[in-house]
Amino acid sequence: MPNADIALIGLAVMGQNLVLNMNDHGFKVAVYNRTTETMKEFINGPAKGTNVEGYETLEELVKNLKRPRRVMIMVKAGAAVDAVINQLTPLLQPGDIIIDGGNSLYTDTNRRVKELEEKGFLFIGTGVSGGEEGARTGPSIMPGGSVAAWPSVKKIFQSIAARANGKPCCDWVGEAGSGHFVKMVHNGIEYGDMQLISETYHLMKAGLGLSNDEMGATFKQWNEGKLNSYLIEITADIFTVKDEDGSYIVDKILDAAGQKGTGKWTGMEALEQGIPLTLIVEAVFARSLSALKDERVAASKVLQGPSKAVKLPKSFVRDLEKALYAAKITSYAQGYMLMQAAAKSYGWTLNYGGIAQMWSGGCIIRSKFLRDIKKAYEQDPTLQNLLLTPFFSKQIQAGQASWRRVVSKAVEMGIPVPAMSAALAFYDGYRHETLPANLLQAQRDYFGAHTYERVDKARGEFFHTNWTGRGGNVTARSYNA
């Protein structure tokens, strides 16, 4: 008789740790891996003595699942997910549930939900954040897709998820690919947070001349205040770890950062939606620039920076703390702007306070700060922008002078702060009632007859000027071309 509560396919480290987590919470898990030897090593190793059962074929795996069957796929995003789904569907029955827990692009999840629902199956695309440790002890889980599937997986997911403020860091996100979309935005914000911290480190080291011990102590102190977060915590730890020869590991790491694509996806979606996700996009480009290591080495011997030395006072550390916090607020405000735009475009109903709760524990961007975001959206679910709330506008105002000092001093010293300065530029642009886009529109109308709106006429009414006297009155078809 079938006795397994859920199956998991794909026994890399994340998959194995999720299985052990489910087992710890009393769920019977059946597992399969394309390479049988990997499955056997897991069953006879980390899973030895548990109730986890391994199967050599998908047919055996499916036969031992309770109805509705719940099958979670943890394989590389893209074609591999589709391949597993195609192998599974002939073995399943209508009403059975397939779950993709990888870092899939949300448009793929949109497609899979539609295709599988048309065949009578249910599909969930869920973001899972927290890395190997989170998967084992409690990740942040962001499920979306077939709404009818949620009651059948809710108990499992919420049991294994991290908890924050007494609640699980898992709830239903919304329709279609919304779960993977929210995970994508999470990863984009993660890029931004990491870049902001790295820029702060650069100013501490090159600008203030602080030692690793001093920087570690500073980040540790910051983690006890407003900046309390997982990334600040691990940064403090990183500065304390030494190599066998007694030197610091961080100083031996090549300054060329890698990426897996989710930050890039976030930037591409921002361009598609027309949302100025400036900080996150700059964080992605900063990694791309860091990867040009050989070119940068060559350029450093040719290109000159400021000729005048700038001396920073020790009190500049306090400015850095305030600037980092203000820029972080702006980053999250941009991320929420993107989610709101996507929800409107795709007809999703997203719980923005609930998303902040999901991110409050288990995931990489977990922080004390998210409680304030959760509270803001609970007080006003229709909130247009985080920057407009009394709490966050006051926080920005309190740190604004420091933020401006940090960016200006960095420019004077020739130390790049692309994310920090992009956040400030966005803030200044957002708070300005009038921007110079009127001239830009005049230029577009001059060379392309794209038309423009007027401040002395109703919005939505478009005009064209024959700027040279030779262009005539013909206008372009698209105002926004």
C-alpha positions as CSV (number, residue, x, y, z in Angstrom):
1,M,0.0,0.0,0.0
2,P,1.4,3.5,-0.9
3,N,2.7,5.1,2.3
4,A,4.9,8.0,1.3
5,D,3.6,11.6,1.9
6,I,5.8,13.2,-0.7
7,A,8.5,12.3,-3.2
8,L,11.6,14.3,-4.1
9,I,13.6,14.0,-7.3
10,G,17.1,15.3,-7.4
11,L,19.5,14.5,-4.6
12,A,22.1,17.3,-4.8
13,V,22.8,19.0,-1.4
14,M,19.6,21.1,-1.4
15,G,17.4,18.2,-2.2
16,Q,19.0,15.9,0.4
17,N,18.7,18.6,3.1
18,L,15.0,19.2,2.3
19,V,14.4,15.5,2.5
20,L,16.0,15.2,5.9
21,N,14.1,18.3,7.1
22,M,10.8,16.7,6.0
23,N,11.8,13.5,7.8
24,D,12.5,15.4,11.0
25,H,9.0,16.8,10.9
26,G,7.4,13.3,10.6
27,F,6.7,13.1,6.9
28,K,7.5,9.9,5.0
29,V,9.6,10.8,2.0
30,A,10.4,8.8,-1.1
31,V,13.4,9.8,-3.2
32,Y,14.8,9.2,-6.7
33,N,17.9,10.4,-8.5
34,R,18.8,10.0,-12.1
35,T,22.1,8.5,-11.0
36,T,21.1,5.5,-8.9
37,E,24.4,5.4,-7.1
38,T,23.8,8.9,-5.7
39,M,20.4,7.8,-4.3
40,K,22.0,4.7,-2.7
41,E,24.8,6.8,-1.1
42,F,22.2,9.1,0.4
43,I,20.0,6.3,1.7
44,N,23.0,4.5,3.2
45,G,24.7,7.7,4.4
46,P,22.9,10.9,5.6
47,A,19.5,9.2,5.5
48,K,20.5,6.0,7.2
49,G,18.2,5.3,10.2
50,T,15.5,7.6,8.9
51,N,12.1,6.7,7.3
52,V,13.3,7.9,3.9
53,E,12.9,5.3,1.1
54,G,14.9,5.3,-2.1
55,Y,13.7,4.0,-5.5
56,E,15.6,3.1,-8.6
57,T,12.8,3.9,-11.0
58,L,10.2,6.6,-11.3
59,E,7.5,3.9,-11.7
60,E,8.3,2.5,-8.2
61,L,8.6,6.0,-6.7
62,V,5.1,7.0,-7.9
63,K,3.5,3.7,-6.9
64,N,4.5,4.3,-3.3
65,L,2.9,7.8,-3.0
66,K,-0.4,8.6,-1.3
67,R,-3.1,10.3,-3.3
68,P,-3.0,13.1,-4.3
69,R,0.6,12.3,-5.2
70,R,3.0,15.1,-4.4
71,V,6.3,15.0,-6.3
72,M,8.9,17.7,-5.7
73,I,11.6,18.3,-8.4
74,M,15.0,19.7,-7.3
75,V,17.0,19.7,-10.5
76,K,18.8,22.3,-12.6
77,A,16.4,25.0,-13.9
78,G,15.4,24.9,-17.5
79,A,15.3,21.8,-19.8
80,A,16.0,19.4,-17.0
81,V,12.8,20.3,-15.2
82,D,10.8,19.8,-18.4
83,A,12.4,16.5,-19.0
84,V,11.5,15.2,-15.5
85,I,7.9,16.5,-15.9
86,N,7.6,14.7,-19.2
87,Q,8.8,11.5,-17.6
88,L,6.4,11.9,-14.6
89,T,3.1,12.8,-16.3
90,P,2.4,9.4,-17.9
91,L,2.8,7.8,-14.4
92,L,0.5,10.3,-12.6
93,Q,-3.3,10.7,-12.4
94,P,-5.5,13.9,-12.6
95,G,-5.3,15.9,-9.4
96,D,-1.7,14.8,-8.6
97,I,0.7,17.6,-7.8
98,I,4.1,18.4,-9.3
99,I,6.3,20.9,-7.5
100,D,9.4,22.6,-8.9
101,G,11.6,23.8,-6.1
102,G,14.5,25.0,-8.2
103,N,15.5,28.5,-9.3
104,S,13.3,28.5,-12.4
105,L,12.5,31.5,-14.4
106,Y,8.9,32.6,-13.6
107,T,7.8,32.6,-17.3
108,D,8.7,28.8,-17.4
109,T,6.5,28.3,-14.4
110,N,3.7,30.3,-16.1
111,R,3.9,27.9,-19.0
112,R,4.1,24.7,-16.9
113,V,1.1,25.7,-14.8
114,K,-1.0,26.2,-17.9
115,E,0.2,23.0,-19.7
116,L,-0.2,20.7,-16.7
117,E,-3.6,22.1,-15.6
118,E,-4.9,21.5,-19.2
119,K,-3.9,17.8,-18.6
120,G,-5.6,17.6,-15.3
121,F,-2.5,17.9,-13.1
122,L,-1.7,20.6,-10.5
123,F,1.6,22.4,-10.6
124,I,3.5,24.5,-8.0
125,G,6.6,26.6,-8.7
126,T,8.2,27.5,-5.4
127,G,11.1,29.6,-4.5
128,V,13.3,28.1,-1.7
129,S,15.9,30.3,-0.1
130,G,18.4,29.7,2.7
131,G,21.1,27.7,1.0
132,E,22.2,24.3,2.3
133,E,21.8,25.2,6.0
134,G,18.4,26.7,5.4
135,A,17.1,23.7,3.5
136,R,18.2,21.5,6.5
137,T,17.0,23.6,9.4
138,G,14.3,25.8,7.9
139,P,14.2,27.7,4.6
140,S,12.0,30.5,3.4
141,I,9.5,28.9,1.0
142,M,7.6,31.0,-1.6
143,P,5.0,28.8,-3.4
144,G,2.7,29.8,-6.3
145,G,0.9,28.2,-9.2
146,S,-2.2,26.0,-9.1
147,V,-4.2,27.4,-6.2
148,A,-6.1,24.1,-5.7
149,A,-2.7,22.4,-4.8
150,W,-1.9,24.6,-1.8
151,P,-4.1,22.7,0.8
152,S,-2.3,19.5,-0.1
153,V,1.2,20.8,0.5
154,K,0.6,23.6,3.1
155,K,1.2,21.4,6.1
156,I,4.5,20.0,4.8
157,F,5.8,23.3,3.6
158,Q,4.9,25.3,6.6
159,S,6.3,22.6,8.9
160,I,9.7,22.6,7.4
161,A,10.0,26.3,6.8
162,A,11.8,28.7,9.1
163,R,9.8,30.6,11.7
164,A,9.9,34.3,12.5
165,N,7.8,36.4,14.8
166,G,6.1,33.1,15.8
167,K,4.9,32.4,12.2
168,P,6.2,30.2,9.4
169,C,8.2,31.8,6.7
170,C,6.0,30.2,4.1
171,D,2.5,31.1,2.7
172,W,0.7,31.0,-0.6
173,V,2.2,33.7,-2.9
174,G,-0.3,33.7,-5.7
175,E,-1.2,32.5,-9.2
176,A,1.0,31.1,-12.0
177,G,4.7,31.9,-11.7
178,S,4.3,34.4,-8.9
179,G,6.2,32.2,-6.4
180,H,9.2,32.0,-8.6
181,F,8.8,35.7,-9.5
182,V,9.0,36.7,-5.8
183,K,12.0,34.4,-5.3
184,M,13.7,36.2,-8.3
185,V,13.1,39.6,-6.7
186,H,14.4,38.2,-3.4
187,N,17.6,37.3,-5.2
188,G,17.8,40.7,-6.9
189,I,17.5,42.4,-3.5
190,E,20.2,40.0,-2.3
191,Y,22.5,41.2,-5.0
192,G,21.8,44.8,-3.9
193,D,22.4,44.1,-0.2
194,M,25.7,42.3,-0.9
195,Q,26.9,45.1,-3.2
196,L,26.1,47.8,-0.7
197,I,27.9,45.9,2.0
198,S,30.9,45.5,-0.3
199,E,31.0,49.2,-1.1
200,T,30.9,50.0,2.6
201,Y,33.8,47.6,3.1
202,H,35.8,49.3,0.3
203,L,35.4,52.7,1.9
204,M,36.3,51.3,5.3
205,K,39.5,49.6,4.0
206,A,40.7,52.0,1.3
207,G,39.2,55.2,2.7
208,L,39.6,54.8,6.5
209,G,42.4,52.3,6.5
210,L,40.6,50.0,9.0
211,S,42.0,46.6,9.8
212,N,40.0,43.4,9.4
213,D,39.6,43.1,13.2
214,E,38.2,46.7,13.3
215,M,35.9,46.0,10.4
216,G,34.7,42.8,11.9
217,A,34.0,44.5,15.2
218,T,32.1,47.3,13.4
219,F,29.8,44.9,11.5
220,K,29.2,43.0,14.7
221,Q,28.1,46.2,16.4
222,W,25.9,47.1,13.5
223,N,24.2,43.7,13.7
224,E,23.0,44.6,17.1
225,G,21.0,47.6,15.7
226,K,18.9,48.6,12.8
227,L,21.1,46.8,10.3
228,N,20.6,43.4,12.1
229,S,20.5,40.8,9.3
230,Y,22.0,37.5,8.2
231,L,24.3,39.2,5.6
232,I,25.7,41.7,8.2
233,E,26.2,38.8,10.7
234,I,28.2,36.7,8.3
235,T,30.2,39.7,7.1
236,A,31.3,40.2,10.7
237,D,32.3,36.6,10.9
238,I,34.2,36.6,7.5
239,F,36.6,39.3,8.8
240,T,37.7,37.0,11.7
241,V,38.6,33.8,9.8
242,K,42.3,33.2,9.1
243,D,44.2,30.8,6.9
244,E,46.7,28.2,8.1
245,D,49.5,30.8,7.9
246,G,47.7,33.2,10.1
247,S,46.7,35.6,7.4
248,Y,43.0,36.5,6.7
249,I,41.2,34.5,4.2
250,V,39.2,37.4,2.8
251,D,42.4,39.1,1.7
252,K,43.4,36.1,-0.4
253,I,40.1,35.9,-2.3
254,L,40.3,37.1,-5.9
255,D,38.1,40.2,-6.5
256,A,36.1,38.8,-9.4
257,A,32.5,37.9,-8.5
258,G,30.3,35.3,-10.1
259,Q,26.6,35.1,-10.6
260,K,24.0,32.5,-11.5
261,G,21.6,34.7,-13.4
262,T,18.7,35.6,-11.1
263,G,20.0,39.1,-10.5
264,K,20.1,39.5,-14.3
265,W,16.6,38.2,-14.6
266,T,15.4,40.8,-12.1
267,G,17.0,43.6,-14.0
268,M,15.6,42.4,-17.3
269,E,12.1,42.2,-15.8
270,A,12.5,45.7,-14.4
271,L,13.2,47.0,-18.0
272,E,10.2,45.0,-19.3
273,Q,7.9,46.5,-16.7
274,G,9.4,50.0,-16.9
275,I,10.4,50.0,-13.2
276,P,13.6,52.0,-12.3
277,L,15.3,49.2,-10.4
278,T,18.5,51.1,-10.4
279,L,20.3,49.8,-7.4
280,I,19.9,46.1,-8.2
281,V,20.9,46.6,-11.8
282,E,24.0,48.4,-10.7
283,A,24.8,45.5,-8.4
284,V,24.6,43.1,-11.3
285,F,26.8,45.3,-13.4
286,A,29.3,45.7,-10.5
287,R,29.8,41.9,-10.6
288,S,30.3,42.1,-14.4
289,L,32.9,44.8,-14.0
290,S,34.7,42.8,-11.2
291,A,34.9,39.9,-13.6
292,L,37.1,42.0,-15.9
293,K,40.1,41.4,-13.6
294,D,42.8,41.3,-16.2
295,E,41.5,44.4,-17.9
296,R,41.3,46.3,-14.6
297,V,44.9,45.4,-13.8
298,A,46.0,46.8,-17.1
299,A,43.8,49.9,-16.7
300,S,45.2,50.6,-13.2
301,K,48.6,51.2,-14.8
302,V,47.2,53.8,-17.3
303,L,44.1,55.5,-15.9
304,Q,44.5,58.0,-13.1
305,G,42.1,58.9,-10.3
306,P,41.9,62.0,-8.1
307,S,45.3,63.7,-7.5
308,K,44.4,65.2,-4.2
309,A,44.3,62.9,-1.1
310,V,41.2,63.0,1.0
311,K,41.4,62.2,4.7
312,L,38.3,60.8,6.4
313,P,37.6,61.2,10.1
314,K,37.0,58.1,12.2
315,S,33.4,59.4,12.7
316,F,32.8,58.5,9.0
317,V,32.0,55.0,10.2
318,R,28.8,56.4,11.6
319,D,28.0,58.0,8.3
320,L,28.6,54.6,6.6
321,E,26.1,52.9,8.9
322,K,23.4,55.5,8.2
323,A,24.1,55.5,4.5
324,L,23.9,51.7,4.3
325,Y,20.6,51.7,6.0
326,A,19.1,54.4,3.8
327,A,20.3,52.7,0.6
328,K,18.9,49.4,1.9
329,I,15.5,51.0,2.4
330,T,15.6,52.3,-1.2
331,S,16.6,48.8,-2.6
332,Y,13.6,47.1,-0.9
333,A,11.3,49.9,-2.1
334,Q,12.4,49.3,-5.6
335,G,11.9,45.5,-5.3
336,Y,8.4,46.0,-4.0
337,M,7.7,48.4,-6.9
338,L,8.7,45.6,-9.3
339,M,6.4,43.1,-7.6
340,Q,3.5,45.5,-7.6
341,A,4.0,46.2,-11.3
342,A,4.1,42.5,-12.2
343,A,1.0,41.8,-10.1
344,K,-0.8,44.4,-12.1
345,S,0.5,43.2,-15.5
346,Y,-0.2,39.5,-14.9
347,G,-3.4,39.8,-12.7
348,W,-1.8,38.3,-9.6
349,T,-3.1,39.0,-6.1
350,L,0.0,39.3,-3.9
351,N,0.1,39.7,-0.1
352,Y,3.0,42.1,0.3
353,G,3.1,41.9,4.1
354,G,3.0,38.2,3.8
355,I,6.0,38.3,1.4
356,A,7.9,40.3,4.1
357,Q,7.0,37.6,6.6
358,M,8.3,34.9,4.2
359,W,11.6,36.8,4.0
360,S,11.9,37.4,7.7
361,G,13.6,34.0,8.4
362,G,15.4,31.2,6.7
363,C,16.4,33.2,3.6
364,I,19.6,35.1,2.7
365,I,18.0,38.6,3.0
366,R,16.4,37.9,6.4
367,S,16.6,40.9,8.7
368,K,15.0,42.8,11.5
369,F,14.2,45.5,9.0
370,L,11.6,43.2,7.3
371,R,9.3,43.5,10.3
372,D,8.9,47.2,9.5
373,I,8.0,46.4,5.9
374,K,5.5,43.8,7.0
375,K,3.9,46.3,9.4
376,A,3.8,49.0,6.7
377,Y,1.8,46.7,4.3
378,E,-0.5,45.4,7.1
379,Q,-1.4,49.0,7.9
380,D,-2.0,49.9,4.3
381,P,-2.2,46.9,1.8
382,T,-2.6,49.4,-1.1
383,L,0.6,51.2,-0.2
384,Q,2.1,52.7,-3.3
385,N,5.8,52.9,-2.2
386,L,7.6,52.1,1.0
387,L,9.4,55.5,0.9
388,L,6.1,57.2,1.4
389,T,5.3,55.7,4.8
390,P,5.9,57.9,7.9
391,F,8.3,55.3,9.3
392,F,10.6,54.9,6.3
393,S,10.5,58.5,5.2
394,K,11.7,59.5,8.7
395,Q,14.4,56.9,8.5
396,I,15.6,58.2,5.2
397,Q,15.5,61.8,6.5
398,A,17.5,60.8,9.5
399,G,20.3,59.3,7.4
400,Q,20.2,61.6,4.4
401,A,23.0,63.9,5.4
402,S,25.3,60.9,6.1
403,W,24.3,59.2,2.8
404,R,25.2,62.3,0.8
405,R,28.5,62.6,2.6
406,V,29.4,59.0,1.9
407,V,28.6,59.3,-1.8
408,S,30.4,62.6,-2.2
409,K,33.5,61.5,-0.3
410,A,33.6,58.3,-2.3
411,V,33.5,60.4,-5.5
412,E,36.3,62.7,-4.2
413,M,38.4,59.7,-3.4
414,G,37.7,57.8,-6.6
415,I,36.2,54.8,-4.8
416,P,33.4,53.3,-6.8
417,V,30.0,53.1,-5.0
418,P,27.6,52.3,-7.9
419,A,24.8,50.8,-5.8
420,M,25.0,53.4,-3.0
421,S,25.0,56.3,-5.5
422,A,22.3,54.8,-7.7
423,A,20.1,54.5,-4.7
424,L,20.6,58.1,-3.8
425,A,20.0,59.2,-7.4
426,F,16.7,57.3,-7.5
427,Y,15.7,58.9,-4.2
428,D,16.4,62.3,-5.5
429,G,14.6,61.6,-8.8
430,Y,11.6,60.2,-7.0
431,R,11.2,63.1,-4.6
432,H,11.5,65.8,-7.4
433,E,8.2,67.1,-8.6
434,T,9.9,68.3,-11.8
435,L,12.5,66.4,-13.8
436,P,14.2,67.4,-17.1
437,A,12.3,64.9,-19.1
438,N,10.5,67.8,-20.8
439,L,13.6,68.5,-22.8
440,L,14.1,64.8,-23.6
441,Q,10.5,64.7,-24.9
442,A,11.2,67.8,-27.0
443,Q,14.3,66.1,-28.5
444,R,12.2,63.0,-29.3
445,D,9.6,65.1,-31.0
446,Y,12.2,67.1,-32.9
447,F,14.0,64.1,-34.5
448,G,11.2,61.5,-34.5
449,A,7.9,63.4,-34.2
450,H,7.0,61.2,-31.2
451,T,4.7,63.9,-29.7
452,Y,4.5,65.1,-26.1
453,E,2.0,66.1,-23.5
454,R,1.7,69.7,-22.1
455,V,1.6,71.0,-18.6
456,D,-1.2,73.4,-19.5
457,K,-3.4,70.7,-21.1
458,A,-5.1,67.6,-19.9
459,R,-3.0,64.4,-19.4
460,G,-3.4,62.0,-22.3
461,E,-3.6,64.8,-24.9
462,F,-0.6,64.8,-27.3
463,F,1.0,67.5,-29.4
464,H,3.6,67.9,-32.1
465,T,5.7,70.9,-33.0
466,N,7.2,71.5,-36.4
467,W,10.6,72.5,-34.8
468,T,12.4,73.5,-38.0
469,G,9.6,74.6,-40.2
470,R,10.5,71.8,-42.6
471,G,9.1,68.7,-40.8
472,G,5.4,69.1,-41.4
473,N,2.7,67.9,-39.1
474,V,3.0,64.1,-39.5
475,T,3.6,62.4,-36.2
476,A,5.0,59.0,-35.2
477,R,2.5,56.3,-34.4
478,S,3.8,55.5,-31.0
479,Y,4.2,58.1,-28.3
480,N,6.5,55.9,-26.3
481,A,8.6,54.5,-29.1
